[in-house]
């Protein structure tokens, strides 16, 4: 695992410890995806974060907000010290789920109940298509989120409106597998008219290649990337023990998990 992947994970651990909350397994499974988008793919910067034709990143799996803050910290939007001092406190703008109303740039949507981010992203993509904007819209979803009917309703809408400026990323960490067999996401989304690719969600080079290839296809089909990931990737403790699905580290655990990330 490269150094930036380790740095992002250590930021997430620290912020989870400070706010005494967090879905760290889910965060660790998607951090490499979010970084690849912001660092290598999206037309986005701190300076252009409020421009109309910027690319958009919508975090639909809102429980993974702690994967977004570290990326924005490394991109210079916020500081680790600022977020660490405030996160989780009463009336702080740094919530465990993103809150658009408390920011001017950097945060694009409110997160909370699952199944809402994809419809929101499709609305932005449709509006941008009507305006003729070059903006691309990327939305990160969880595999379990596709148990929600709004996800499939939005897939119908995106295909019908030919939203080839929309890219749906599924963090396929098999979080839903123990409850229900979702079958093949590739076959399902292709049946809905999507242009679908698969990638190792922890391999930034592979992710970059897939995203770039899809970005270049203005063929009227919405895009989808099935990113195969591992819950808690980067920490053997979090990978092996599902208690970390929703748990914040205490001081001793923070030291242990940070050491595991460094050694991974």
GUDREN-264843 format. One record per atom (N, C-alpha, C): x, y, z. Coordinates in nm, 4 decimals. Layout:
GUDREN-264843
u  v  w
X  Y  Z;
...
//
This chain:
GUDREN-264843
u  v  w
0.0853  -0.1191  0.0000;
0.0000  0.0000  0.0000;
0.0888  0.1241  0.0000;
0.0600  0.2220  -0.0889;
0.1473  0.3376  -0.0999;
0.1265  0.4350  0.0166;
0.2140  0.5343  0.0220;
0.2163  0.6221  0.1388;
0.0901  0.7054  0.1513;
0.0352  0.7543  0.0396;
-0.0848  0.8364  0.0501;
-0.2017  0.7544  0.1037;
-0.2107  0.6263  0.0665;
-0.3167  0.5403  0.1193;
-0.3044  0.5263  0.2702;
-0.1822  0.5145  0.3187;
-0.1598  0.5034  0.4628;
-0.1936  0.6345  0.5338;
-0.1529  0.7456  0.4747;
-0.1806  0.8762  0.5345;
-0.3304  0.9004  0.5472;
-0.4040  0.8694  0.4423;
-0.5490  0.8884  0.4449;
-0.6141  0.8036  0.5534;
-0.5691  0.6795  0.5668;
-0.6252  0.5908  0.6689;
-0.5928  0.6393  0.8096;
-0.4747  0.6915  0.8277;
-0.4379  0.7424  0.9604;
-0.5185  0.8682  0.9945;
-0.5443  0.9521  0.8950;
-0.6331  1.0671  0.9183;
-0.7710  1.0196  0.9620;
-0.8246  0.9186  0.8912;
-0.9585  0.8683  0.9229;
-0.9633  0.8104  1.0640;
-0.8608  0.7370  1.1024;
-0.8546  0.6822  1.2378;
-0.8542  0.7933  1.3420;
-0.7723  0.8931  1.3187;
-0.7614  1.0048  1.4129;
-0.8954  1.0778  1.4271;
-0.9615  1.1048  1.3141;
-1.0884  1.1770  1.3186;
-1.1974  1.0930  1.3839;
-1.1966  0.9635  1.3593;
-1.2925  0.8754  1.4246;
-1.2713  0.8759  1.5760;
-1.1460  0.8716  1.6156;
-1.1136  0.8773  1.7594;
-1.1622  1.0087  1.8207;
-1.1412  1.1191  1.7491;
-1.1779  1.2501  1.8033;
-1.3294  1.2666  1.8166;
-1.4048  1.2131  1.7210;
-1.5501  1.2318  1.7274;
-1.6205  1.1152  1.7952;
-1.5432  1.0112  1.8296;
-1.5949  0.8936  1.8998;
-1.7092  0.8265  1.8234;
-1.6891  0.8200  1.6914;
-1.7887  0.7558  1.6055;
-1.7185  0.7185  1.4747;
-1.7835  0.6360  1.3953;
-1.7281  0.6052  1.2643;
-1.7553  0.4634  1.2189;
-1.7734  0.4487  1.0875;
-1.7892  0.3179  1.0229;
-1.6588  0.2878  0.9494;
-1.5569  0.2508  1.0244;
-1.4220  0.2458  0.9699;
-1.4005  0.1353  0.8678;
-1.4686  0.0228  0.8815;
-1.4559  -0.0798  0.7775;
-1.4981  -0.0238  0.6424;
-1.6096  0.0448  0.6406;
-1.6623  0.1034  0.5176;
-1.5710  0.2142  0.4655;
-1.5155  0.2921  0.5554;
-1.4241  0.4003  0.5177;
-1.2978  0.3440  0.4531;
-1.2383  0.2440  0.5145;
-1.1138  0.1881  0.4641;
-1.1322  0.1172  0.3305;
-1.2538  0.0692  0.3031;
-1.2748  -0.0005  0.1767;
-1.2800  0.0944  0.0579;
-1.3125  0.2224  0.0804;
-1.3320  0.3126  -0.0340;
-1.2334  0.4282  -0.0424;
-1.1408  0.4405  0.0520;
-1.0498  0.5552  0.0519;
-0.9673  0.5662  -0.0759;
-0.9213  0.4540  -0.1287;
-0.8380  0.4577  -0.2493;
-0.9188  0.5037  -0.3709;
-1.0467  0.4711  -0.3724;
-1.1349  0.5153  -0.4810;
-1.1503  0.6666  -0.4775;
-1.1810  0.7191  -0.3594;
-1.2062  0.8629  -0.3465;
-1.0803  0.9424  -0.3804;
-0.9645  0.8949  -0.3327;
-0.8401  0.9658  -0.3624;
-0.8103  0.9652  -0.5123;
-0.8291  0.8517  -0.5771;
-0.8026  0.8423  -0.7203;
-0.8877  0.9418  -0.7981;
-1.0135  0.9550  -0.7618;
-1.1005  1.0507  -0.8299;
-1.0505  1.1935  -0.8140;
-1.0223  1.2334  -0.6911;
-0.9820  1.3717  -0.6659;
-0.8414  1.4021  -0.7160;
-0.7530  1.3033  -0.7120;
-0.6131  1.3289  -0.7458;
-0.5817  1.3082  -0.8936;
-0.6570  1.2196  -0.9604;
-0.6167  1.1812  -1.0958;
-0.7246  1.1984  -1.2024;
-0.8490  1.2150  -1.1612;
-0.9576  1.2089  -1.2592;
-1.0396  1.3368  -1.2673;
-1.0879  1.3849  -1.1573;
-1.1866  1.4917  -1.1593;
-1.1272  1.6280  -1.1946;
-1.2061  1.7060  -1.2686;
-1.1730  1.8462  -1.2930;
-1.2212  1.9246  -1.1712;
-1.1359  1.9259  -1.0708;
-1.1722  1.9851  -0.9421;
-1.0457  2.0286  -0.8706;
-1.0530  2.1420  -0.8029;
-0.9453  2.1878  -0.7156;
-1.0073  2.2759  -0.6090;
-0.9299  2.3094  -0.5082;
-0.9784  2.3999  -0.4042;
-1.0210  2.5327  -0.4669;
-0.9443  2.5782  -0.5657;
-0.9716  2.7079  -0.6282;
-1.0986  2.7050  -0.7143;
-1.1325  2.5881  -0.7692;
-1.2487  2.5792  -0.8586;
-1.3681  2.5102  -0.7925;
-1.3618  2.4920  -0.6602;
-1.4609  2.4103  -0.5904;
-1.6021  2.4679  -0.5932;
-1.6181  2.5938  -0.6343;
-1.7513  2.6521  -0.6445;
-1.7861  2.6919  -0.7874;
-1.7009  2.6583  -0.8825;
-1.7294  2.6937  -1.0214;
-1.8398  2.6056  -1.0780;
-1.9206  2.6619  -1.1633;
-2.0395  2.5924  -1.2132;
-2.0050  2.4665  -1.2910;
-1.8960  2.4681  -1.3663;
-1.8624  2.3550  -1.4527;
-1.7617  2.2591  -1.3902;
-1.7460  2.2651  -1.2594;
-1.6573  2.1693  -1.1926;
-1.7159  2.0285  -1.2022;
-1.6317  1.9287  -1.1812;
-1.6826  1.7936  -1.1622;
-1.7368  1.7808  -1.0203;
-1.8358  1.6951  -1.0042;
-1.9010  1.6757  -0.8749;
-1.8696  1.5365  -0.8206;
-1.8471  1.5297  -0.6884;
-1.8384  1.4017  -0.6198;
-1.9473  1.3971  -0.5146;
-2.0379  1.3008  -0.5280;
-2.1486  1.2825  -0.4353;
-2.1239  1.1554  -0.3559;
-2.1270  1.1665  -0.2248;
-2.1059  1.0493  -0.1398;
-2.2425  0.9977  -0.0956;
-2.2888  0.8932  -0.1653;
-2.4200  0.8367  -0.1354;
-2.4134  0.7457  -0.0132;
-2.3036  0.6683  -0.0003;
-2.2857  0.5865  0.1205;
-2.2301  0.6776  0.2298;
-2.3212  0.7536  0.2883;
-2.2822  0.8605  0.3795;
-2.2073  0.8154  0.5022;
-2.2201  0.6855  0.5376;
-2.1453  0.6352  0.6528;
-1.9953  0.6395  0.6285;
-1.9556  0.6632  0.5039;
-1.8128  0.6701  0.4704;
-1.7640  0.8138  0.4563;
-1.8331  0.9083  0.5203;
-1.7888  1.0480  0.5161;
-1.6443  1.0630  0.5625;
-1.6025  0.9812  0.6562;
-1.4633  0.9889  0.7035;
-1.3631  0.9425  0.5988;
-1.4115  0.9009  0.4824;
-1.3211  0.8785  0.3692;
-1.3069  1.0052  0.2852;
-1.4028  1.0949  0.2944;
-1.3969  1.2193  0.2173;
-1.3131  1.3255  0.2862;
-1.3321  1.3438  0.4163;
-1.2556  1.4467  0.4873;
-1.1040  1.4310  0.4706;
-1.0465  1.3109  0.4876;
-0.9012  1.2986  0.4708;
-0.8538  1.3388  0.3315;
-0.9321  1.3055  0.2285;
-0.8944  1.3431  0.0924;
-0.8956  1.4945  0.0772;
-0.9994  1.5596  0.1282;
-1.0068  1.7052  0.1181;
-0.8991  1.7732  0.2023;
-0.8586  1.7099  0.3105;
-0.7461  1.7613  0.3891;
-0.6185  1.7587  0.3057;
-0.5911  1.6459  0.2431;
-0.4682  1.6324  0.1631;
-0.4709  1.7206  0.0387;
-0.5910  1.7564  -0.0059;
-0.6025  1.8457  -0.1210;
-0.5992  1.9933  -0.0802;
-0.5964  2.0212  0.0495;
-0.5815  2.1581  0.0960;
-0.7108  2.2328  0.1201;
-0.8253  2.1630  0.1161;
-0.9533  2.2297  0.1419;
-0.9705  2.2607  0.2904;
-0.9328  2.1663  0.3748;
-0.9420  2.1815  0.5196;
-0.8103  2.1384  0.5821;
-0.7959  2.1627  0.7110;
-0.6776  2.1143  0.7824;
-0.7187  2.0058  0.8806;
-0.6273  1.9131  0.9054;
-0.6536  1.8062  1.0007;
-0.6790  1.8626  1.1390;
-0.6059  1.9658  1.1745;
-0.6188  2.0252  1.3073;
-0.7567  2.0894  1.3245;
-0.8026  2.1574  1.2212;
-0.9333  2.2237  1.2282;
-1.0448  2.1209  1.2454;
-1.0442  2.0183  1.1619;
-1.1507  1.9182  1.1704;
-1.1403  1.8410  1.3020;
-1.0169  1.8046  1.3390;
-0.9976  1.7276  1.4610;
-1.0453  1.7999  1.5853;
-1.0330  1.9313  1.5849;
-1.0744  2.0101  1.7018;
-1.2250  2.0236  1.7133;
-1.2961  2.0074  1.6008;
-1.4393  2.0360  1.6006;
-1.5282  1.9149  1.5775;
-1.4787  1.8151  1.5097;
-1.5661  1.7080  1.4591;
-1.6427  1.6401  1.5727;
-1.7708  1.6256  1.5499;
-1.8555  1.5573  1.6462;
-1.9057  1.6430  1.7601;
-1.8578  1.7667  1.7717;
-1.9041  1.8532  1.8801;
-2.0362  1.9189  1.8417;
-2.1075  1.9687  1.9410;
-2.2387  2.0276  1.9167;
-2.2293  2.1431  1.8180;
-2.3126  2.1374  1.7142;
-2.3234  2.2424  1.6138;
-2.1989  2.2556  1.5266;
-2.1106  2.1548  1.5275;
-1.9952  2.1577  1.4378;
-2.0404  2.1337  1.2948;
-1.9739  2.1988  1.2001;
-2.0071  2.1717  1.0598;
-1.9463  2.0399  1.0123;
-1.8505  1.9871  1.0882;
-1.7881  1.8598  1.0515;
-1.8647  1.7463  1.1180;
-1.9614  1.6939  1.0441;
-2.0489  1.5897  1.0956;
-1.9980  1.4531  1.0518;
-2.0503  1.3483  1.1140;
-2.0145  1.2130  1.0749;
-2.0796  1.1767  0.9419;
-2.1820  1.2567  0.9011;
-2.2403  1.2488  0.7674;
-2.2347  1.3899  0.7087;
-2.2036  1.3998  0.5799;
-2.1841  1.5320  0.5195;
-2.3103  1.6179  0.5272;
-2.2892  1.7477  0.5455;
-2.3987  1.8454  0.5541;
-2.3647  1.9626  0.4631;
-2.4267  1.9643  0.3468;
-2.4009  2.0660  0.2454;
-2.4274  2.2065  0.2962;
-2.5238  2.2225  0.3845;
-2.5663  2.3558  0.4268;
-2.4608  2.4302  0.5084;
-2.3596  2.3582  0.5545;
-2.2593  2.4205  0.6414;
-2.1288  2.4537  0.5686;
-2.1285  2.4393  0.4354;
-2.0057  2.4615  0.3599;
-2.0334  2.5449  0.2359;
-1.9318  2.6141  0.1914;
-1.9325  2.6798  0.0613;
-1.8155  2.6226  -0.0175;
-1.8410  2.5103  -0.0837;
-1.7381  2.4420  -0.1598;
-1.6802  2.3253  -0.0833;
-1.6567  2.2169  -0.1538;
-1.5922  2.0993  -0.0955;
-1.6883  1.9877  -0.0610;
-1.8043  2.0213  -0.0079;
-1.9072  1.9227  0.0256;
-2.0250  1.9468  -0.0674;
-2.0677  1.8437  -0.1405;
-2.1672  1.8620  -0.2457;
-2.3075  1.8129  -0.2099;
-2.3211  1.7369  -0.1013;
-2.4554  1.6831  -0.0711;
-2.4702  1.6538  0.0765;
-2.5941  1.6479  0.1202;
-2.6258  1.5989  0.2538;
-2.6331  1.4467  0.2483;
-2.5756  1.3813  0.3460;
-2.5805  1.2355  0.3530;
-2.6551  1.1936  0.4788;
-2.7020  1.0721  0.4775;
-2.7769  1.0212  0.5918;
-2.8391  0.8897  0.5536;
-2.9700  0.8893  0.5298;
-3.0379  0.7681  0.4880;
-2.9834  0.7216  0.3531;
-2.9628  0.5920  0.3408;
-2.9094  0.5373  0.2168;
-3.0133  0.5440  0.1054;
-2.9636  0.5487  -0.0178;
-3.0509  0.5504  -0.1337;
-3.0834  0.6880  -0.1865;
-3.0268  0.7933  -0.1253;
-3.0599  0.9296  -0.1661;
-2.9516  0.9944  -0.2521;
-2.8269  0.9545  -0.2350;
-2.7178  1.0207  -0.3068;
-2.7227  0.9989  -0.4566;
-2.7564  0.8785  -0.5003;
-2.7620  0.8507  -0.6440;
-2.8716  0.9327  -0.7132;
-2.9944  0.9389  -0.6588;
-3.0941  1.0268  -0.7219;
-3.0489  1.1731  -0.7276;
-2.9829  1.2193  -0.6215;
-2.9327  1.3569  -0.6178;
-2.8292  1.3783  -0.7285;
-2.7379  1.2816  -0.7425;
-2.6344  1.2914  -0.8453;
-2.6943  1.2898  -0.9855;
-2.7950  1.2063  -1.0063;
-2.8592  1.1998  -1.1375;
-2.9289  1.3314  -1.1704;
-2.9848  1.3970  -1.0695;
-3.0462  1.5273  -1.0919;
-2.9450  1.6312  -1.1364;
-2.8281  1.6305  -1.0722;
-2.7214  1.7236  -1.1131;
-2.6766  1.6933  -1.2547;
-2.6561  1.5652  -1.2838;
-2.6107  1.5256  -1.4175;
-2.7128  1.5653  -1.5237;
-2.8411  1.5476  -1.4943;
-2.9448  1.5831  -1.5913;
-2.9468  1.7343  -1.6144;
-2.9366  1.8119  -1.5061;
-2.9343  1.9573  -1.5204;
-2.8142  2.0025  -1.6023;
-2.6982  1.9418  -1.5755;
-2.5779  1.9786  -1.6494;
-2.5872  1.9380  -1.7960;
-2.6533  1.8266  -1.8229;
-2.6737  1.7840  -1.9614;
-2.7609  1.8856  -2.0352;
-2.8650  1.9322  -1.9691;
-2.9537  2.0315  -2.0300;
-2.8779  2.1617  -2.0586;
-2.7906  2.2023  -1.9657;
-2.7142  2.3270  -1.9815;
-2.5991  2.3145  -2.0795;
-2.5644  2.1909  -2.1166;
-2.4490  2.1709  -2.2029;
-2.3165  2.1836  -2.1302;
-2.3181  2.1618  -1.9998;
-2.1967  2.1728  -1.9188;
-2.1046  2.0532  -1.9430;
-1.9725  2.0749  -1.9417;
-1.8786  1.9635  -1.9544;
-1.8598  1.8856  -1.8242;
-1.9262  1.9284  -1.7181;
-1.9102  1.8675  -1.5859;
-1.9448  1.7192  -1.5869;
-1.8654  1.6421  -1.5132;
-1.8922  1.5010  -1.4901;
-1.9349  1.4839  -1.3436;
-2.0252  1.3909  -1.3192;
-2.0761  1.3668  -1.1846;
-2.0407  1.2244  -1.1433;
-1.9678  1.2132  -1.0331;
-1.9277  1.0834  -0.9788;
-2.0004  1.0620  -0.8470;
-2.0573  0.9437  -0.8288;
-2.1317  0.9154  -0.7067;
-2.0860  0.7806  -0.6510;
-2.0474  0.7819  -0.5237;
-1.9997  0.6615  -0.4561;
-2.1138  0.5982  -0.3783;
-2.1426  0.4729  -0.4114;
-2.2514  0.3985  -0.3477;
-2.1966  0.2720  -0.2837;
-2.2684  0.2207  -0.1855;
-2.2335  0.0933  -0.1262;
-2.3093  -0.0195  -0.1940;
-2.2545  -0.1409  -0.1869;
-2.3239  -0.2533  -0.2489;
-2.4585  -0.2780  -0.1809;
-2.4630  -0.2676  -0.0487;
-2.5874  -0.2881  0.0235;
-2.6915  -0.1824  -0.0051;
-2.6455  -0.0662  -0.0507;
-2.7375  0.0431  -0.0808;
-2.8333  0.0069  -0.1940;
-2.7930  -0.0894  -0.2766;
-2.8771  -0.1275  -0.3891;
-2.9933  -0.2176  -0.3476;
-3.0110  -0.2353  -0.2174;
-3.1357  -0.2939  -0.1675;
-3.2477  -0.1908  -0.1658;
-3.2111  -0.0633  -0.1839;
-3.3099  0.0449  -0.1824;
-3.3710  0.0621  -0.3213;
-3.5020  0.0752  -0.3270;
-3.5697  0.0897  -0.4552;
-3.5330  0.2155  -0.5302;
-3.4991  0.3224  -0.4574;
-3.4635  0.4483  -0.5237;
-3.3409  0.4331  -0.6125;
-3.2531  0.3383  -0.5793;
-3.1329  0.3189  -0.6602;
-3.1694  0.2704  -0.7995;
-3.2578  0.1719  -0.8049;
-3.2951  0.1151  -0.9347;
-3.3877  0.2094  -1.0118;
-3.4716  0.2832  -0.9420;
-3.5544  0.3832  -1.0083;
-3.4662  0.4882  -1.0755;
-3.3582  0.5258  -1.0076;
-3.2665  0.6242  -1.0638;
-3.1903  0.5673  -1.1827;
-3.1569  0.4387  -1.1772;
-3.0902  0.3752  -1.2916;
-3.1774  0.3830  -1.4160;
-3.3088  0.3611  -1.3992;
-3.4016  0.3735  -1.5118;
-3.3989  0.5162  -1.5663;
-3.4053  0.6144  -1.4750;
-3.4060  0.7556  -1.5144;
-3.2765  0.7921  -1.5873;
-3.1620  0.7515  -1.5306;
-3.0323  0.7878  -1.5883;
-3.0164  0.7312  -1.7286;
-3.0626  0.6095  -1.7483;
-3.0540  0.5480  -1.8798;
-3.1486  0.6153  -1.9784;
-3.2710  0.6425  -1.9331;
-3.3705  0.7056  -2.0204;
-3.3263  0.8448  -2.0641;
-3.2582  0.9168  -1.9754;
-3.2119  1.0528  -2.0055;
-3.0728  1.0545  -2.0697;
-3.0163  0.9371  -2.0936;
-2.8848  0.9238  -2.1598;
-2.7765  1.0045  -2.0872;
-2.7691  0.9842  -1.9568;
-2.6764  1.0622  -1.8738;
-2.5367  1.0012  -1.8773;
-2.4680  1.0204  -1.9902;
-2.3309  0.9689  -2.0019;
-2.2303  1.0568  -1.9283;
-2.2799  1.1606  -1.8608;
-2.1954  1.2435  -1.7736;
-2.2063  1.2010  -1.6275;
-2.2720  1.0865  -1.6030;
-2.2882  1.0315  -1.4682;
-2.2102  0.9010  -1.4562;
-2.1297  0.8913  -1.3505;
-2.0553  0.7679  -1.3234;
-2.0886  0.7194  -1.1828;
-2.1488  0.6023  -1.1755;
-2.1851  0.5403  -1.0485;
-2.0743  0.4445  -1.0080;
-2.0189  0.4634  -0.8898;
-1.9149  0.3738  -0.8387;
-1.9729  0.2924  -0.7249;
-1.9705  0.1616  -0.7384;
-2.0194  0.0737  -0.6329;
-1.9003  0.0188  -0.5559;
-1.8929  0.0544  -0.4293;
-1.7901  -0.0005  -0.3397;
-1.8374  -0.1410  -0.3003;
-1.7965  -0.2383  -0.3788;
-1.8460  -0.3753  -0.3623;
-1.7566  -0.4506  -0.2639;
-1.7799  -0.4256  -0.1351;
-1.7017  -0.4915  -0.0299;
-1.7776  -0.6067  0.0345;
-1.8833  -0.6512  -0.0326;
-1.9646  -0.7654  0.0106;
-2.0240  -0.7440  0.1489;
-2.0569  -0.6207  0.1813;
-2.1197  -0.5956  0.3104;
-2.2611  -0.6513  0.3154;
-2.3216  -0.6708  0.1987;
-2.4593  -0.7193  0.1938;
-2.4664  -0.8711  0.1743;
-2.3526  -0.9329  0.1422;
-2.3520  -1.0731  0.1035;
-2.4054  -1.1697  0.2076;
-2.3859  -1.1377  0.3348;
-2.4328  -1.2277  0.4402;
-2.5840  -1.2236  0.4561;
-2.6472  -1.1204  0.4002;
-2.7919  -1.1037  0.4173;
-2.8697  -1.1429  0.2930;
-2.8202  -1.1037  0.1768;
-2.8924  -1.1302  0.0531;
-2.7935  -1.1413  -0.0624;
-2.8208  -1.2336  -0.1540;
-2.7374  -1.2501  -0.2725;
-2.7839  -1.1506  -0.3785;
-2.7015  -1.0494  -0.4048;
-2.7393  -0.9464  -0.5013;
-2.7189  -0.9922  -0.6449;
-2.6502  -1.1055  -0.6641;
-2.6230  -1.1489  -0.8000;
-2.5158  -1.0629  -0.8651;
-2.5162  -1.0573  -0.9956;
-2.4137  -0.9847  -1.0706;
-2.4543  -0.8390  -1.0913;
-2.3786  -0.7475  -1.0314;
-2.4031  -0.6055  -1.0552;
-2.3792  -0.5713  -1.2025;
-2.2801  -0.6349  -1.2627;
-2.2497  -0.6061  -1.4027;
-2.3702  -0.6359  -1.4904;
-2.4241  -0.7551  -1.4784;
-2.5374  -0.7940  -1.5615;
-2.6602  -0.7074  -1.5337;
-2.6841  -0.6781  -1.4064;
-2.8000  -0.5961  -1.3712;
-2.7884  -0.4559  -1.4321;
-2.6747  -0.3920  -1.4141;
-2.6602  -0.2554  -1.4623;
-2.6541  -0.2492  -1.6143;
-2.5953  -0.3479  -1.6761;
-2.5969  -0.3529  -1.8223;
-2.7403  -0.3658  -1.8737;
-2.8228  -0.4430  -1.8024;
-2.9629  -0.4570  -1.8416;
-3.0371  -0.3242  -1.8297;
-2.9890  -0.2366  -1.7408;
-3.0493  -0.1043  -1.7249;
-2.9898  -0.0026  -1.8231;
-2.8982  -0.0471  -1.9084;
-2.8439  0.0404  -2.0108;
-2.7154  0.1112  -1.9743;
-2.6469  0.0644  -1.8705;
-2.5218  0.1271  -1.8271;
-2.4012  0.0698  -1.9011;
-2.2998  0.1531  -1.9152;
-2.1681  0.1122  -1.9623;
-2.0880  0.0738  -1.8379;
-2.0604  -0.0539  -1.8186;
-2.0097  -0.1040  -1.6908;
-1.8673  -0.1565  -1.7042;
-1.7836  -0.1208  -1.6073;
-1.6478  -0.1747  -1.5956;
-1.6260  -0.2226  -1.4532;
-1.5247  -0.3054  -1.4356;
-1.4868  -0.3536  -1.3032;
-1.3418  -0.3162  -1.2758;
-1.3071  -0.3040  -1.1474;
-1.1707  -0.2692  -1.1099;
-1.1423  -0.3163  -0.9690;
-1.0139  -0.3355  -0.9391;
-0.9674  -0.3572  -0.8025;
-0.9739  -0.2224  -0.7320;
-1.0608  -0.2107  -0.6350;
-1.0822  -0.0833  -0.5681;
-0.9687  -0.0359  -0.4809;
-0.8630  -0.1157  -0.4687;
-0.7458  -0.0743  -0.3915;
-0.6235  -0.0530  -0.4805;
-0.6415  -0.0624  -0.6112;
-0.5330  -0.0432  -0.7061;
-0.5576  0.0883  -0.7806;
-0.4867  0.1935  -0.7405;
-0.5121  0.3254  -0.7966;
-0.4823  0.3332  -0.9457;
-0.3805  0.2627  -0.9904;
-0.3467  0.2649  -1.1321;
-0.4584  0.2018  -1.2150;
-0.5103  0.0898  -1.1669;
-0.6201  0.0238  -1.2377;
-0.7453  0.1098  -1.2351;
-0.7743  0.1696  -1.1207;
-0.8894  0.2585  -1.1115;
-0.8761  0.3765  -1.2073;
-0.7600  0.4351  -1.2128;
-0.7382  0.5491  -1.3022;
-0.7623  0.5093  -1.4475;
-0.7104  0.3948  -1.4880;
-0.7285  0.3482  -1.6259;
-0.8761  0.3304  -1.6591;
-0.9502  0.2694  -1.5676;
-1.0923  0.2443  -1.5905;
-1.1697  0.3755  -1.5964;
-1.1452  0.4656  -1.5011;
-1.2175  0.5933  -1.4993;
-1.1886  0.6756  -1.6245;
-1.0647  0.6790  -1.6672;
-1.0287  0.7574  -1.7862;
-1.0956  0.7012  -1.9112;
-1.0995  0.5689  -1.9214;
-1.1623  0.5071  -2.0379;
-1.3113  0.5390  -2.0431;
-1.3786  0.5326  -1.9288;
-1.5218  0.5617  -1.9254;
-1.5497  0.7091  -1.9514;
-1.4633  0.7948  -1.8991;
-1.4839  0.9397  -1.9148;
-1.4819  0.9804  -2.0618;
-1.4110  0.9060  -2.1417;
-1.3982  0.9418  -2.2826;
-1.5103  0.8920  -2.3714;
-1.6086  0.8234  -2.3144;
-1.7155  0.7653  -2.3955;
-1.8435  0.8480  -2.3832;
-1.8672  0.9367  -2.4783;
-1.9904  1.0153  -2.4810;
-2.0894  0.9440  -2.5727;
-2.1410  0.8314  -2.5251;
-2.2227  0.7442  -2.6097;
-2.3674  0.7350  -2.5642;
-2.4071  0.8240  -2.4730;
-2.5450  0.8232  -2.4285;
-2.5756  0.7246  -2.3176;
-2.4751  0.6504  -2.2721;
-2.4990  0.5539  -2.1650;
-2.4381  0.6031  -2.0343;
-2.5142  0.6004  -1.9238;
-2.4522  0.6300  -1.7939;
-2.3455  0.5267  -1.7640;
-2.2467  0.5663  -1.6840;
-2.1320  0.4808  -1.6567;
-2.1432  0.4201  -1.5173;
-2.0817  0.3036  -1.5024;
-2.0752  0.2400  -1.3705;
-1.9424  0.1677  -1.3564;
-1.8841  0.1779  -1.2379;
-1.7616  0.1044  -1.2039;
-1.7909  0.0186  -1.0816;
-1.7732  -0.1112  -1.0975;
-1.7859  -0.2024  -0.9843;
-1.6456  -0.2164  -0.9250;
-1.6234  -0.1548  -0.8100;
-1.4914  -0.1555  -0.7459;
-1.4895  -0.2651  -0.6392;
-1.4129  -0.3690  -0.6639;
-1.4050  -0.4812  -0.5705;
-1.3085  -0.4453  -0.4580;
-1.3596  -0.4437  -0.3359;
-1.2818  -0.3966  -0.2218;
-1.2942  -0.4926  -0.1042;
-1.2176  -0.4631  0.0002;
-1.2180  -0.5424  0.1237;
-1.2491  -0.4495  0.2394;
-1.3474  -0.4848  0.3203;
-1.3799  -0.4034  0.4372;
-1.2605  -0.3971  0.5321;
-1.2275  -0.2756  0.5741;
-1.1167  -0.2574  0.6674;
-0.9798  -0.2699  0.6048;
-0.9717  -0.2654  0.4709;
-0.8443  -0.2866  0.4016;
-0.7363  -0.1905  0.4529;
-0.6252  -0.2478  0.4947;
-0.5156  -0.1689  0.5504;
-0.4917  -0.1967  0.6966;
-0.5868  -0.2662  0.7598;
-0.5738  -0.3037  0.9003;
-0.6250  -0.4464  0.9188;
-0.5367  -0.5423  0.9486;
-0.5829  -0.6794  0.9725;
-0.6883  -0.6891  1.0809;
-0.6764  -0.6094  1.1855;
-0.7745  -0.6131  1.2934;
-0.9125  -0.5756  1.2433;
-0.9213  -0.4704  1.1647;
-1.0509  -0.4268  1.1153;
-1.1057  -0.5205  1.0085;
-1.0185  -0.5815  0.9316;
-1.0633  -0.6768  0.8303;
-1.1234  -0.8014  0.8945;
-1.0640  -0.8445  1.0045;
-1.1013  -0.9727  1.0652;
-1.2153  -0.9615  1.1656;
-1.2382  -0.8419  1.2215;
-1.3361  -0.8294  1.3300;
-1.4446  -0.7291  1.2905;
-1.5665  -0.7799  1.2703;
-1.6750  -0.6970  1.2204;
-1.7273  -0.5954  1.3215;
-1.6770  -0.5995  1.4440;
-1.7147  -0.4962  1.5400;
-1.6757  -0.3576  1.4886;
-1.5765  -0.3536  1.3978;
-1.5291  -0.2267  1.3441;
-1.6183  -0.1733  1.2332;
-1.7282  -0.2452  1.2049;
-1.8268  -0.1889  1.1119;
-1.8777  -0.0554  1.1658;
-1.8975  -0.0474  1.2976;
-1.9385  0.0800  1.3584;
-1.8774  0.0891  1.4972;
-1.7571  0.1425  1.5012;
-1.6853  0.1556  1.6281;
-1.5732  0.2563  1.6092;
-1.5529  0.3398  1.7106;
-1.4423  0.4358  1.7093;
-1.3314  0.3853  1.8009;
-1.2064  0.4058  1.7628;
-1.0963  0.3579  1.8478;
-1.0735  0.4474  1.9688;
-1.0473  0.3828  2.0836;
-0.9989  0.4599  2.1983;
-0.8500  0.4864  2.1778;
-0.7865  0.5484  2.2742;
-0.6465  0.5886  2.2570;
-0.5568  0.4677  2.2321;
-0.5780  0.3600  2.3048;
-0.4958  0.2403  2.2881;
-0.5204  0.1761  2.1518;
-0.6468  0.1693  2.1111;
-0.6800  0.1107  1.9812;
-0.6302  0.1975  1.8668;
-0.6337  0.3282  1.8856;
-0.5812  0.4191  1.7842;
-0.4342  0.3908  1.7572;
-0.3585  0.3713  1.8624;
-0.2161  0.3415  1.8462;
-0.1957  0.2075  1.7757;
-0.2733  0.1076  1.8153;
-0.2631  -0.0249  1.7538;
-0.2971  -0.0205  1.6056;
-0.4096  0.0395  1.5718;
-0.4547  0.0422  1.4318;
-0.3643  0.1278  1.3447;
-0.3148  0.2373  1.4001;
-0.2207  0.3214  1.3257;
-0.0937  0.2444  1.2930;
-0.0483  0.1651  1.3890;
0.0692  0.0829  1.3657;
0.0450  -0.0213  1.2589;
-0.0753  -0.0795  1.2569;
-0.1080  -0.1785  1.1539;
-0.1081  -0.1149  1.0151;
-0.1627  0.0050  1.0037;
-0.1645  0.0748  0.8747;
-0.0220  0.1030  0.8288;
0.0613  0.1499  0.9187;
0.2012  0.1783  0.8831;
0.2744  0.0554  0.8348;
0.2415  -0.0595  0.8933;
0.3114  -0.1834  0.8600;
0.2499  -0.2588  0.7430;
0.1354  -0.2129  0.6942;
0.0617  -0.2903  0.5944;
0.1366  -0.2927  0.4606;
//
